[in-house]
Amino acid sequence: MVLATLHNPSNMKNLPCGEPYINQRTSGYNERFTFTGKERDSETGYGYFGARYMDHELMTMWLSVDPLADKYPSISPYAYCAWNPMKLVDPDGREIDVSALYDKSGKCKFKLIEKALMAFAKTKYGYKELSKYAKAGQEILGVKFDSDGEYHKKKMDLSFGGKPSKHYYNGDTDREIINCRLKIAINLSNVTDIKSIFETICHELFIHARQIAKDYDDNGVLDHSYLVPYLKKYVNDQGRTNGAYIHAEHAHFAWYDTEGQFLFIKTIGTQYPHMSNKEIIKMINEGFGNSSIKVKR
C-alpha cells in the first residue's frame, strides 16, 4: 500500500498474514487503515475486522475465537484464513468461503474441486452468481469481487467443502440460520473428472442455492414459502422430509425458474462449447436422479 498526499507521503507494505514489513513516513501522520484496508486501533495496535481483532505484530492471529469455529473443527479457531492468506481472504473475521477445502497447513485436500471452482468463477454467469454472496474487496481462488453482493447485504453466506468420492451422489447443499445469517454450504464429491464437478457446482448453485436464498429472502425463515400450492402439498404429504424439499426444488426449477435454467445452460455452454442446449437440458434432468416428482422433458 502506497499513500501519497501533498504534505504526507508514506509507504507501507505487509507480509501475507499482515505483519508490518515497511512503514515509512515523512511526518507524524499515521495511516489507520492498513492491512486489507482494515482499521488499526491506535491504542493497542490491533487490527479491527468487524467481528474480532487481530494481533499483527507478535502472533499474526485473531485475539478471540472464530464465531463459526464449529464449522471448521480441523482449523485453529485463532487462525487467519486457515493459515493460507495467499489464496483466502477473511473480510470480517467471520466466514471463510472455501477453507474447508484446505488442511491446517493450507494445502488443498480437493485439488479437482479447487480447479472446477476456479473455472466456474471465471465464467461470466458463474462470477455473477458468486458475486451475489461476496463482500467488497473479497478475493477467492484468484477471483476478486469489487462490491457487496445483494445476498451478502441480506445476511446470506455461501461456503464450499469437499467430501470423499465414494458417496452415491456428487454434491449436496445444506442450509442453516446462525446468528440471524443464512449459511448455505455446498459440499462436492472429489470425483475423478473436473467436468462432473463443474456440472455439480452449476446444479447446486443454480437449482438449490438460488431457491434457498429466495426462500430466506421472502420472510427471513426457511419454510419454502415461495413454492406453488401443489408443491407445498407434496412436501407436507411426504412429512416435510429433506428429500421431499429437494424434490420440490427440482420440480420448481424445471417448471418455473426460467432464469435459473438460462444461467445453468449458459454457464455450462461457455465452459464446454461443444455441448448443445439439448445435451445440457438432458444432463440437468439426469441430475434430478430418481425424484418422485416427474419433471418436464
Backbone bond lengths (Angstrom), bond angles and torsions (degrees), N, CA, C in turn:
res aa  C-N    CA-C-N  psi(-1)  N-CA   C-N-CA  omega(-1)  CA-C   N-CA-C  phi
1 M - - - 1.469 - - 1.528 108.05 -
2 V 1.313 117.35 123.85 1.458 121.47 176.89 1.516 107.99 -120.93
3 L 1.317 116.23 121.12 1.456 121.67 -179.82 1.523 108.90 -113.09
4 A 1.312 116.27 137.68 1.465 118.57 -179.98 1.514 109.83 -144.27
5 T 1.320 115.92 122.24 1.453 121.06 171.33 1.520 107.03 -118.93
6 L 1.279 117.99 177.77 1.456 121.64 -175.89 1.529 111.70 -61.37
7 H 1.352 115.72 -36.29 1.460 118.43 -173.95 1.524 113.52 -113.31
8 N 1.334 117.41 -16.76 1.463 119.42 -172.02 1.527 112.48 -131.99
9 P 1.346 118.50 68.10 1.456 119.05 175.90 1.531 110.28 -69.28
10 S 1.322 117.59 144.75 1.458 121.17 177.73 1.513 109.77 -148.81
11 N 1.308 116.29 158.88 1.462 122.69 -177.62 1.521 108.06 -136.80
12 M 1.345 116.76 114.97 1.456 121.00 -179.59 1.514 109.31 -127.83
13 K 1.338 116.44 135.53 1.459 121.69 175.84 1.519 108.74 -136.28
14 N 1.343 115.08 146.74 1.454 120.63 -179.53 1.520 110.74 -122.44
15 L 1.319 116.55 151.21 1.455 122.40 168.44 1.534 108.21 -74.72
16 P 1.354 118.47 166.93 1.473 120.12 -172.10 1.520 115.67 -52.34
17 C 1.338 118.68 -37.26 1.463 120.51 -177.58 1.522 112.89 -92.07
18 G 1.333 118.25 5.73 1.451 120.74 173.79 1.507 116.29 106.76
19 E 1.348 118.26 -4.41 1.451 118.86 179.40 1.527 110.05 -63.89
20 P 1.328 117.95 136.43 1.472 120.22 178.46 1.529 110.33 -62.40
21 Y 1.303 117.52 133.21 1.463 122.92 179.31 1.530 110.02 -112.67
22 I 1.341 115.37 -48.91 1.459 121.06 175.34 1.524 108.28 -133.34
23 N 1.313 117.36 133.68 1.465 121.40 177.06 1.530 107.32 -143.55
24 Q 1.342 115.86 86.56 1.467 121.74 -175.66 1.521 109.98 -108.82
25 R 1.332 115.39 131.21 1.465 121.03 178.92 1.518 109.11 -137.48
26 T 1.302 116.97 149.33 1.460 120.52 177.53 1.515 111.69 -101.95
27 S 1.333 116.51 2.66 1.462 119.68 179.49 1.520 108.22 -149.49
28 G 1.303 116.49 -170.22 1.455 121.22 179.61 1.515 113.35 -80.43
29 Y 1.334 117.42 -1.41 1.462 120.74 -178.67 1.531 110.53 -65.47
30 N 1.327 116.87 132.88 1.463 121.86 -179.33 1.532 108.97 -126.02
31 E 1.312 116.97 112.10 1.463 121.61 -179.28 1.529 110.46 -67.96
32 R 1.339 117.15 124.13 1.465 121.18 -177.97 1.514 112.75 -80.85
33 F 1.331 117.66 -29.23 1.457 121.11 -175.32 1.528 108.69 -97.03
34 T 1.328 115.48 104.72 1.464 120.06 -170.91 1.525 111.23 -117.74
35 F 1.330 118.08 -106.44 1.461 123.06 -172.57 1.530 111.58 -57.16
36 T 1.337 116.81 123.79 1.476 125.72 -176.05 1.525 112.43 54.01
37 G 1.324 116.48 22.34 1.456 120.03 177.49 1.515 114.12 76.87
38 K 1.348 117.98 14.93 1.461 121.02 -179.15 1.523 110.51 -92.38
39 E 1.321 115.77 152.78 1.457 121.10 -175.72 1.523 111.49 -77.81
40 R 1.330 115.88 134.63 1.464 121.13 176.38 1.520 109.10 -100.02
41 D 1.333 115.42 126.38 1.461 120.99 -178.32 1.528 109.86 -65.93
42 S 1.331 117.24 127.78 1.469 121.53 -173.90 1.527 111.99 -69.92
43 E 1.327 118.62 -27.38 1.462 120.78 -177.23 1.527 112.25 -83.26
44 T 1.323 116.89 -42.48 1.466 120.38 -175.30 1.526 113.02 -99.49
45 G 1.337 117.39 -24.36 1.455 121.24 -174.77 1.516 113.34 82.39
46 Y 1.346 116.72 3.31 1.449 120.20 -179.76 1.525 110.71 -80.35
47 G 1.332 115.70 151.44 1.453 120.69 176.41 1.518 110.94 -88.75
48 Y 1.315 117.03 134.12 1.467 121.25 -177.84 1.523 109.86 -102.95
49 F 1.335 116.98 119.92 1.461 122.14 -175.75 1.529 113.21 -110.06
50 G 1.306 119.41 2.55 1.452 121.06 179.11 1.507 112.09 109.99
51 A 1.349 117.08 -63.32 1.458 120.31 179.77 1.523 112.19 -87.36
52 R 1.344 117.35 -26.78 1.456 120.20 -178.51 1.528 110.99 -163.03
53 Y 1.339 115.07 171.79 1.467 122.02 -178.12 1.528 110.51 -101.06
54 M 1.354 115.46 154.31 1.461 121.73 176.11 1.522 109.88 -123.15
55 D 1.337 114.62 139.52 1.464 121.17 174.40 1.524 107.26 -94.66
56 H 1.333 117.14 106.00 1.469 121.07 -178.87 1.526 112.41 -83.49
57 E 1.318 116.68 -26.39 1.462 119.80 -168.49 1.520 113.17 -77.16
58 L 1.332 118.52 -47.56 1.456 121.58 -171.33 1.523 113.54 -103.00
59 M 1.338 117.57 -50.54 1.460 120.39 -169.76 1.526 114.14 -112.25
60 T 1.322 117.10 -20.48 1.455 121.55 -172.50 1.522 109.97 51.47
61 M 1.312 115.70 52.37 1.469 122.05 179.20 1.516 109.61 -137.84
62 W 1.333 114.82 159.89 1.454 119.20 171.76 1.534 108.82 -67.52
63 L 1.315 116.29 151.13 1.459 120.86 -179.20 1.517 112.34 -96.26
64 S 1.318 117.75 -0.32 1.457 122.15 174.77 1.524 108.45 -143.85
65 V 1.305 115.45 167.22 1.465 120.93 -175.47 1.524 111.20 -72.91
66 D 1.316 115.66 142.88 1.468 122.04 175.99 1.533 109.52 -57.64
67 P 1.335 118.83 125.59 1.465 120.72 178.27 1.521 113.05 -58.70
68 L 1.338 116.68 -20.73 1.464 120.78 -179.49 1.527 111.07 -112.65
69 A 1.336 116.89 29.14 1.462 120.90 -175.86 1.516 112.57 -60.26
70 D 1.329 117.79 -29.22 1.467 120.34 -178.57 1.522 112.15 -66.01
71 K 1.334 117.54 -18.50 1.462 120.38 179.22 1.523 111.89 -82.50
72 Y 1.353 117.46 -17.10 1.454 121.61 -177.15 1.529 109.98 -130.03
73 P 1.334 118.52 66.07 1.471 120.66 -173.58 1.527 114.11 -64.02
74 S 1.330 118.28 -21.32 1.461 120.58 -178.22 1.523 112.84 -84.11
75 I 1.345 117.73 -5.17 1.468 122.19 -176.49 1.520 109.43 -114.96
76 S 1.314 116.87 139.05 1.465 120.51 177.55 1.529 109.98 -56.39
77 P 1.330 118.19 133.73 1.476 120.62 179.44 1.524 113.16 -67.73
78 Y 1.349 116.93 -7.54 1.454 121.53 178.72 1.531 112.17 -103.46
79 A 1.323 117.39 -2.11 1.466 121.28 -175.13 1.529 111.01 -75.78
80 Y 1.326 115.69 144.03 1.462 120.66 173.90 1.527 109.22 -92.95
81 C 1.334 116.95 122.42 1.467 122.43 175.62 1.529 113.16 54.37
82 A 1.341 116.37 38.03 1.472 120.82 178.76 1.522 111.10 56.16
83 W 1.349 116.65 30.57 1.465 124.15 -177.79 1.528 111.82 61.22
84 N 1.298 117.56 27.52 1.471 120.05 -178.15 1.526 110.17 -135.47
85 P 1.346 118.74 63.90 1.468 121.10 -175.59 1.511 114.52 -71.46
86 M 1.338 118.57 -10.81 1.458 120.22 178.60 1.523 111.31 -73.94
87 K 1.341 117.26 -24.64 1.466 120.88 -179.07 1.519 112.78 -113.23
88 L 1.334 117.50 -27.18 1.462 120.74 -171.56 1.519 111.29 -114.80
89 V 1.334 115.27 154.97 1.458 122.26 176.38 1.521 107.92 -132.90
90 D 1.323 116.33 132.51 1.463 121.68 175.48 1.524 106.78 -112.14
91 P 1.332 118.03 94.04 1.466 120.41 -169.18 1.512 115.25 -69.73
92 D 1.357 118.68 -25.74 1.458 118.41 -176.14 1.527 112.78 -137.34
93 G 1.324 117.93 12.58 1.454 119.67 178.86 1.501 113.62 79.59
94 R 1.334 117.55 11.64 1.460 120.17 -176.37 1.523 112.12 -115.79
95 E 1.310 116.66 -69.13 1.468 120.77 -169.14 1.522 111.75 -105.07
96 I 1.328 117.06 137.04 1.457 123.26 172.49 1.517 106.40 -118.73
97 D 1.304 116.59 112.38 1.454 120.71 -168.51 1.524 114.79 -64.02
98 V 1.335 117.80 -41.86 1.461 119.48 -172.91 1.524 112.52 -123.63
99 S 1.316 118.44 18.94 1.462 120.59 -176.01 1.520 112.28 -64.34
100 A 1.330 118.05 -25.89 1.459 120.53 -179.28 1.526 111.87 -65.62
101 L 1.319 117.44 -12.13 1.459 120.86 178.78 1.534 112.04 -84.74
102 Y 1.358 117.36 -5.09 1.456 121.31 -172.68 1.527 111.03 -123.53
103 D 1.337 115.96 153.67 1.455 120.21 176.87 1.529 109.96 -90.18
104 K 1.326 116.31 -172.48 1.466 120.47 -175.55 1.517 112.91 -62.17
105 S 1.326 116.53 -30.62 1.465 119.95 -178.49 1.523 112.60 -84.98
106 G 1.329 117.55 -2.43 1.456 120.83 -178.48 1.517 113.36 90.93
107 K 1.323 117.27 4.24 1.466 121.07 179.76 1.519 110.14 -81.03
108 C 1.319 116.62 134.18 1.455 121.23 -177.55 1.526 110.58 -70.06
109 K 1.322 116.75 128.21 1.460 121.85 178.66 1.525 112.01 -89.52
110 F 1.332 116.68 -15.88 1.462 121.42 -175.36 1.527 108.61 -134.02
111 K 1.303 117.02 75.93 1.468 121.73 -172.62 1.527 112.63 -63.32
112 L 1.337 117.76 -38.25 1.464 119.37 -179.86 1.531 110.90 -67.31
113 I 1.321 116.42 -37.68 1.464 119.83 176.39 1.521 110.24 -63.90
114 E 1.337 116.47 -43.34 1.464 120.59 178.39 1.524 110.82 -58.99
115 K 1.338 117.23 -45.39 1.463 120.92 -179.62 1.523 111.24 -65.07
116 A 1.346 116.73 -40.98 1.465 119.98 -179.86 1.527 110.92 -65.64
117 L 1.329 117.18 -39.90 1.462 120.93 178.00 1.524 111.23 -65.46
118 M 1.328 117.10 -40.51 1.462 120.33 177.83 1.530 110.33 -62.27
119 A 1.333 116.47 -42.07 1.463 120.46 178.76 1.518 110.89 -64.97
120 F 1.329 116.78 -41.60 1.461 121.03 179.14 1.527 110.93 -62.68
121 A 1.337 116.73 -45.30 1.467 121.40 -176.90 1.519 112.40 -65.60
122 K 1.326 116.92 -21.31 1.461 120.21 -178.44 1.524 113.20 -92.19
123 T 1.340 117.91 -3.28 1.462 119.81 172.70 1.525 108.77 -82.73
124 K 1.306 117.08 157.27 1.466 122.07 -176.57 1.522 111.74 -58.80
125 Y 1.339 116.53 -51.92 1.458 119.71 -174.33 1.524 111.92 -82.53
126 G 1.345 117.20 -25.77 1.451 119.57 173.91 1.517 110.87 -65.33
127 Y 1.323 116.13 -46.18 1.461 120.90 177.39 1.532 110.68 -60.09
128 K 1.329 115.24 -42.98 1.468 119.89 -178.38 1.524 111.32 -62.03
129 E 1.339 116.86 -40.23 1.461 120.20 -179.16 1.526 110.98 -70.33
130 L 1.314 117.44 -43.79 1.464 120.52 178.86 1.520 111.88 -65.17
131 S 1.328 116.37 -34.35 1.462 120.26 -177.46 1.531 111.91 -64.00
132 K 1.325 117.30 -20.43 1.474 119.76 178.49 1.524 111.46 -64.77
133 Y 1.339 115.93 -28.59 1.468 120.71 -177.99 1.529 112.59 -97.76
134 A 1.317 118.26 -7.22 1.467 121.91 -170.74 1.523 112.35 -83.88
135 K 1.325 114.26 158.25 1.455 121.74 173.35 1.516 108.61 -104.13
136 A 1.302 117.11 147.03 1.465 121.72 -178.46 1.517 110.82 -53.35
137 G 1.340 116.06 129.69 1.456 121.48 178.50 1.506 114.39 88.46
138 Q 1.340 117.71 -6.58 1.454 120.57 -179.03 1.527 110.90 -69.46
139 E 1.332 116.13 139.54 1.457 121.24 177.88 1.525 108.67 -128.90
140 I 1.309 116.09 117.91 1.457 122.16 -177.87 1.517 109.42 -123.57
141 L 1.332 116.45 124.74 1.466 122.07 177.16 1.527 112.18 52.76
142 G 1.325 115.63 39.18 1.455 120.38 177.02 1.511 115.26 82.73
143 V 1.331 117.96 2.12 1.462 122.00 179.55 1.522 108.69 -111.32
144 K 1.345 117.03 126.74 1.460 121.15 -175.98 1.520 110.72 -104.80
145 F 1.340 115.04 142.79 1.457 122.16 178.56 1.522 108.57 -114.52
146 D 1.315 115.70 127.14 1.467 120.81 -169.28 1.522 114.90 -87.94
147 S 1.319 118.38 -21.02 1.463 119.68 -175.00 1.526 110.99 -140.53
148 D 1.324 116.07 161.83 1.460 121.04 176.78 1.524 109.81 -66.28
149 G 1.335 116.56 130.15 1.452 121.10 179.25 1.518 112.44 -78.02
150 E 1.318 115.92 159.86 1.464 120.45 -177.21 1.531 111.42 -63.00
151 Y 1.331 118.56 -36.65 1.456 120.58 179.25 1.529 110.86 -74.26
152 H 1.334 116.74 -36.34 1.463 119.82 176.72 1.533 109.90 -59.91
153 K 1.307 117.07 -42.25 1.466 121.16 179.83 1.520 111.29 -64.90
154 K 1.331 115.94 -26.90 1.466 120.73 -179.58 1.524 112.32 -95.54
155 K 1.336 116.45 19.86 1.462 123.81 175.05 1.527 112.42 64.73
156 M 1.331 115.64 50.42 1.458 121.01 174.64 1.522 108.85 -124.27
157 D 1.336 116.45 134.21 1.459 122.26 179.64 1.526 110.01 -121.04
158 L 1.319 115.96 148.25 1.459 122.34 -179.95 1.523 109.50 -124.89
159 S 1.333 117.30 133.83 1.460 120.72 176.80 1.523 109.88 -135.73
160 F 1.340 115.22 157.21 1.459 122.00 178.48 1.520 109.34 -123.49
161 G 1.317 115.85 141.76 1.452 121.39 176.51 1.515 110.09 -141.33
162 G 1.315 116.43 168.83 1.460 121.35 -179.98 1.506 111.44 -116.17
163 K 1.312 116.16 160.87 1.460 121.94 176.51 1.527 108.02 -148.25
164 P 1.315 118.69 160.55 1.466 120.82 -177.81 1.523 112.59 -59.40
165 S 1.328 116.14 150.70 1.463 121.15 -176.82 1.516 113.29 -75.38
166 K 1.342 118.58 -3.74 1.457 120.66 -178.35 1.529 112.67 -74.46
167 H 1.344 118.04 -9.83 1.450 120.05 178.46 1.530 110.15 -63.99
168 Y 1.324 115.72 150.56 1.462 119.50 -176.48 1.516 112.67 -78.67
169 Y 1.309 118.25 -7.45 1.452 121.12 175.25 1.519 108.24 -130.42
170 N 1.336 115.38 159.59 1.462 119.90 -170.61 1.521 114.68 -88.64
171 G 1.315 117.28 -11.70 1.454 118.59 -179.04 1.514 112.18 -171.87
172 D 1.319 115.80 162.06 1.464 121.13 172.93 1.514 108.60 -152.06
173 T 1.309 115.80 164.46 1.458 121.56 -178.07 1.516 109.72 -129.15
174 D 1.325 116.53 118.66 1.457 122.52 177.08 1.517 109.30 -96.12
175 R 1.319 115.11 154.79 1.464 120.47 177.67 1.515 109.63 -141.28
176 E 1.334 116.04 139.62 1.458 121.74 -178.98 1.523 109.09 -159.02
177 I 1.322 116.74 145.56 1.459 121.96 175.99 1.527 107.94 -102.42
178 I 1.336 116.89 118.85 1.464 122.94 -179.44 1.518 108.35 -127.66
179 N 1.322 115.41 124.99 1.474 121.03 179.19 1.523 111.34 50.59
180 C 1.325 115.70 45.71 1.471 122.88 176.18 1.528 112.91 65.52
181 R 1.325 118.22 21.39 1.461 122.23 174.23 1.524 108.79 -124.74
182 L 1.317 115.57 137.51 1.458 120.84 176.45 1.523 109.38 -81.07
183 K 1.321 117.44 125.76 1.458 123.36 178.41 1.525 108.65 -109.33
184 I 1.326 115.95 112.47 1.465 121.81 176.33 1.521 107.18 -104.07
185 A 1.329 117.06 119.12 1.465 122.17 -176.78 1.520 109.85 -117.93
186 I 1.327 116.38 115.70 1.463 121.96 178.37 1.526 108.57 -98.58
187 N 1.339 116.26 122.97 1.456 122.45 -179.64 1.526 108.85 -109.70
188 L 1.318 116.49 127.80 1.461 121.95 -173.67 1.522 110.70 -119.18
189 S 1.338 116.07 139.03 1.461 120.58 175.06 1.520 109.91 -78.09
190 N 1.320 115.91 139.67 1.457 121.39 180.00 1.533 109.47 -85.88
191 V 1.352 115.28 63.96 1.458 120.52 -178.96 1.531 109.52 -70.70
192 T 1.328 115.91 176.24 1.463 119.32 -168.32 1.517 115.52 -86.04
193 D 1.334 118.98 -4.01 1.463 117.67 177.34 1.525 110.48 -133.27
194 I 1.333 114.69 139.13 1.461 121.77 -175.13 1.524 111.26 -64.58
195 K 1.327 117.56 -33.91 1.451 120.44 -177.75 1.523 111.34 -59.59
196 S 1.333 117.70 -43.23 1.466 121.08 179.33 1.520 110.86 -63.14
197 I 1.336 116.91 -39.91 1.461 120.25 178.92 1.527 110.10 -67.63
198 F 1.326 116.85 -41.64 1.466 121.32 178.30 1.527 109.92 -59.19
199 E 1.320 117.56 -44.76 1.466 121.71 178.96 1.529 110.87 -62.57
200 T 1.346 116.31 -39.17 1.463 120.17 -179.97 1.520 111.12 -67.48
201 I 1.332 116.98 -38.36 1.469 120.04 175.99 1.525 109.92 -58.50
202 C 1.326 116.71 -45.75 1.465 120.78 178.19 1.523 110.45 -60.77
203 H 1.327 116.23 -44.19 1.467 120.65 -179.02 1.530 110.62 -60.73
204 E 1.328 117.08 -51.14 1.457 120.35 -175.07 1.532 112.09 -69.03
205 L 1.337 117.00 -36.78 1.473 119.52 -178.64 1.521 112.38 -77.47
206 F 1.331 116.83 -49.65 1.461 119.78 -172.78 1.527 113.08 -81.36
207 I 1.320 117.55 -23.73 1.464 119.25 179.26 1.529 111.02 -97.73
208 H 1.335 117.21 -54.56 1.461 118.91 -172.30 1.531 113.34 -89.75
209 A 1.337 118.17 -53.04 1.463 119.54 -176.25 1.528 111.75 -60.21
210 R 1.332 116.90 -39.69 1.479 120.29 179.14 1.530 111.23 -59.71
211 Q 1.324 115.90 -42.45 1.463 118.94 -177.66 1.524 111.68 -75.45
212 I 1.318 117.14 -34.08 1.468 120.12 175.36 1.528 109.92 -62.99
213 A 1.341 116.58 -43.89 1.468 120.91 178.12 1.528 110.61 -63.02
214 K 1.324 115.81 -41.12 1.468 120.43 178.44 1.531 110.64 -63.22
215 D 1.317 116.44 -41.08 1.460 121.56 179.86 1.527 110.92 -62.56
216 Y 1.344 116.83 -45.79 1.464 121.05 -179.26 1.524 111.32 -68.11
217 D 1.329 116.36 -39.08 1.461 121.34 -178.03 1.523 111.02 -66.30
218 D 1.317 116.66 -25.57 1.467 121.70 -176.87 1.528 111.64 -63.44
219 N 1.344 116.64 -50.85 1.470 118.56 -176.05 1.528 113.56 -147.68
220 G 1.330 117.57 13.20 1.454 120.72 175.61 1.520 115.43 80.57
221 V 1.315 117.47 7.72 1.464 121.98 176.22 1.520 109.17 -133.80
222 L 1.325 116.27 165.54 1.462 121.11 178.94 1.528 108.62 -102.47
223 D 1.316 115.63 93.90 1.465 119.84 -178.68 1.532 112.78 -135.50
224 H 1.341 116.75 10.79 1.470 122.44 -179.14 1.529 111.61 53.22
225 S 1.325 114.90 39.90 1.467 120.62 -178.20 1.524 112.50 -66.37
226 Y 1.341 117.34 -18.09 1.460 120.46 -177.91 1.526 112.41 -79.67
227 L 1.336 118.12 -13.37 1.462 120.64 -176.59 1.528 111.39 -67.45
228 V 1.314 115.65 147.82 1.469 120.30 175.55 1.523 108.33 -70.15
229 P 1.347 118.08 158.23 1.475 121.50 -172.48 1.520 115.54 -52.34
230 Y 1.338 119.14 -43.20 1.463 118.07 -174.60 1.523 112.06 -72.52
231 L 1.365 117.63 -26.11 1.452 119.16 174.77 1.534 110.43 -75.45
232 K 1.325 117.05 -34.68 1.465 119.77 173.74 1.526 110.10 -62.05
233 K 1.331 115.99 -41.27 1.465 120.65 179.27 1.525 110.53 -62.70
234 Y 1.339 116.22 -41.23 1.455 120.48 178.76 1.532 109.97 -59.67
235 V 1.344 116.79 -46.50 1.460 120.92 -179.22 1.529 110.49 -61.13
236 N 1.331 116.79 -44.16 1.465 120.82 179.70 1.525 111.40 -64.87
237 D 1.328 116.65 -41.21 1.472 120.94 -179.78 1.523 111.37 -64.16
238 Q 1.345 116.59 -28.88 1.465 121.39 -179.65 1.531 112.40 -89.10
239 G 1.323 116.17 7.44 1.457 119.94 177.63 1.512 114.24 81.20
240 R 1.337 116.51 19.55 1.456 122.67 177.04 1.539 111.32 54.60
241 T 1.325 116.29 38.91 1.464 121.13 178.09 1.516 110.08 -76.39
242 N 1.338 116.00 162.78 1.453 120.47 178.36 1.525 110.77 -62.08
243 G 1.342 116.39 -38.76 1.455 120.28 178.10 1.519 112.33 -61.89
244 A 1.326 116.57 -38.75 1.460 120.50 179.28 1.522 110.89 -64.92
245 Y 1.334 116.20 -40.64 1.459 119.68 177.98 1.529 111.05 -63.61
246 I 1.336 116.47 -41.40 1.465 120.19 179.59 1.525 110.79 -62.33
247 H 1.352 116.77 -44.77 1.460 120.09 178.51 1.530 110.98 -62.09
248 A 1.337 116.32 -39.56 1.464 120.03 179.49 1.523 110.94 -66.04
249 E 1.335 117.19 -37.34 1.463 120.57 176.99 1.525 110.65 -64.20
250 H 1.325 117.01 -40.77 1.460 120.93 176.14 1.522 110.94 -59.35
251 A 1.330 115.60 -48.42 1.462 119.99 -177.35 1.523 111.33 -64.54
252 H 1.327 116.84 -41.88 1.466 120.22 179.87 1.525 110.33 -62.55
253 F 1.330 116.49 -41.92 1.459 120.40 177.75 1.528 110.61 -60.82
254 A 1.329 116.31 -46.36 1.466 120.74 -175.18 1.522 112.83 -67.53
255 W 1.312 117.21 -33.11 1.466 119.83 -173.10 1.523 114.14 -100.59
256 Y 1.350 117.08 -28.01 1.468 118.23 -169.43 1.533 115.22 -126.26
257 D 1.311 118.34 -24.46 1.472 119.98 -172.68 1.531 110.43 -92.61
258 T 1.318 116.90 75.28 1.469 120.03 -179.16 1.525 111.68 -67.03
259 E 1.330 117.12 -32.69 1.465 119.59 178.14 1.521 110.27 -65.79
260 G 1.334 117.06 -43.57 1.450 120.93 178.38 1.518 111.80 -62.33
261 Q 1.332 116.81 -40.26 1.464 121.17 177.54 1.531 110.27 -62.11
262 F 1.331 116.34 -42.90 1.469 121.02 178.81 1.523 110.28 -60.28
263 L 1.342 117.27 -46.73 1.457 121.25 -178.60 1.525 110.99 -62.84
264 F 1.317 116.34 -42.20 1.464 121.18 179.96 1.528 110.17 -61.21
265 I 1.332 116.26 -51.05 1.467 120.97 -176.82 1.523 111.33 -64.14
266 K 1.330 117.18 -43.54 1.466 120.57 -177.70 1.533 111.48 -67.08
267 T 1.335 117.31 -39.83 1.461 119.80 -178.45 1.524 111.16 -67.39
268 I 1.335 116.89 -45.66 1.461 120.60 176.93 1.530 109.95 -62.80
269 G 1.333 115.96 -43.59 1.463 120.49 -178.48 1.510 113.55 -63.89
270 T 1.333 116.87 -33.62 1.465 121.10 177.99 1.524 111.00 -68.19
271 Q 1.336 115.62 -43.61 1.461 120.15 -177.95 1.530 112.19 -75.42
272 Y 1.345 116.22 -34.00 1.467 121.24 -178.15 1.534 108.99 -129.00
273 P 1.331 117.35 75.99 1.470 122.12 -173.22 1.527 114.45 -62.69
274 H 1.341 116.84 -16.39 1.462 118.85 179.88 1.525 112.20 -74.96
275 M 1.356 116.99 -15.64 1.465 120.11 -178.50 1.528 110.45 -83.59
276 S 1.318 116.93 134.74 1.461 121.55 176.98 1.529 109.85 -82.32
277 N 1.338 116.37 161.27 1.461 120.09 177.51 1.531 111.08 -58.67
278 K 1.339 116.21 -36.29 1.463 120.82 179.89 1.527 109.99 -62.92
279 E 1.330 117.12 -41.91 1.464 121.11 179.52 1.533 110.66 -66.10
280 I 1.330 115.93 -38.44 1.466 119.60 -179.58 1.526 110.34 -67.91
281 I 1.327 117.12 -41.98 1.467 120.84 178.79 1.528 110.14 -62.33
282 K 1.332 116.65 -40.72 1.462 120.48 177.01 1.523 110.01 -61.66
283 M 1.327 117.15 -41.17 1.455 121.97 178.90 1.528 110.77 -63.39
284 I 1.340 116.54 -40.65 1.461 120.70 178.13 1.523 110.13 -59.49
285 N 1.315 116.51 -47.44 1.464 120.54 -178.07 1.525 111.65 -65.81
286 E 1.336 116.87 -36.96 1.462 120.16 176.92 1.525 110.64 -64.60
287 G 1.328 115.80 -30.86 1.461 120.14 179.09 1.509 113.15 -67.77
288 F 1.335 117.18 -15.37 1.460 120.42 178.72 1.528 111.60 -77.54
289 G 1.338 116.64 -12.73 1.463 120.12 177.57 1.508 112.54 62.85
290 N 1.316 116.20 -139.88 1.466 120.83 -175.40 1.520 110.78 -97.02
291 S 1.330 116.34 43.18 1.461 119.71 179.14 1.518 110.16 -53.90
292 S 1.330 115.26 136.18 1.464 119.48 -179.79 1.510 111.99 -76.82
293 I 1.341 117.50 -8.24 1.472 121.15 172.52 1.512 106.97 -101.11
294 K 1.303 118.05 120.40 1.452 120.85 -178.46 1.514 110.24 -75.70
295 V 1.323 115.66 132.01 1.465 120.05 179.30 1.507 109.33 -98.76
296 K 1.322 116.31 158.47 1.448 121.57 -178.35 1.516 109.83 -70.72
297 R 1.321 116.37 135.85 1.459 122.26 177.54 1.511 109.59 -94.84
